[in-house]
């Protein structure tokens, strides 16, 4: 039998969809059109349009004056970006793989986040460092790490990790407009994913988590690639009568714990799904804040699901065993619900 639609539904235009990777370029382009001080720099981001095709169309629209191809040197990219930011521009610098942040760690940890403080606010560094993050694609141990927790340990950096195309655009706008340096993690495993396109003038404030699925039995907190994993687990568990609320953090700094604590107050149980290794992962920070500020609302121990503390395997089947999956999440939440 054919679906029946109301006249309004029949005439309403279908909502436009786009990919996560296309949204990266769109988010940057919107800000470059709005603000002439925004420039981009990185390896092969110009005529080649990026190794992950996340800068498609930018060189054609803005030219070499604002899209700068750089040598293969992470130190040169971030050093030049820091200087440009200190002298009036708003650079968006790309480090191709997040693993390679280690190559420019002195700038990232010791220089960029401390300038504003050490100059008493006289000098700001409005810089965005974009990088492709995370595993799941069989890129091996040196090109697959989820390293949000690296940046989380450095006071003075803001840390962003969107999970949807629309969020990419909205958070990119806030990141580029920020007067503080932002590390913007784009997950490689999400580049091909699709979702609703961002509306015009879409801006999401940094530090604003989203409850993307309401529930009553267990709160599931996720970030970036673990968001679709959490949603799939919640859908599977709904068939067993377990109602899971899913919270997408979207940012680690600022960290919206008010939304997490409010969710835990509703469900009384919390599980955290993170891709970075369990040891030193951002989930430990979330768990400790809930223990400090929401202990009375808990009816069960907080459960953390994270990657194993091993170098990421190249083989797909081994990598799947290391990173949290829908199966591991559903098993853990099922036990937590029954606690």
Secondary structure as UniProt FT lines:
FT   HELIX           7..11
FT   STRAND          17..19
FT   HELIX           20..34
FT   TURN            36..37
FT   STRAND          38..42
FT   TURN            43..44
FT   TURN            47..48
FT   TURN            51..52
FT   TURN            56..57
FT   HELIX           58..62
FT   TURN            64..66
FT   STRAND          67..69
FT   HELIX           74..86
FT   TURN            87..88
FT   STRAND          90..97
FT   HELIX           98..104
FT   HELIX           105..106
FT   HELIX           107..111
FT   HELIX           112..114
FT   HELIX           115..118
FT   TURN            119..121
FT   STRAND          128..133
FT   TURN            141..142
FT   HELIX           148..152
FT   TURN            155..156
FT   STRAND          158..160
FT   HELIX           165..177
FT   STRAND          182..187
FT   HELIX           188..190
FT   TURN            191..192
FT   STRAND          194..196
FT   TURN            200..201
FT   TURN            206..207
FT   STRAND          210..213
FT   STRAND          218..222
FT   HELIX           225..238
FT   TURN            239..241
FT   STRAND          244..248
FT   STRAND          251..253
FT   HELIX           257..267
FT   STRAND          270..277
FT   TURN            279..280
FT   HELIX           282..293
FT   HELIX           295..297
FT   STRAND          303..307
FT   HELIX           316..322
FT   HELIX           326..337
//
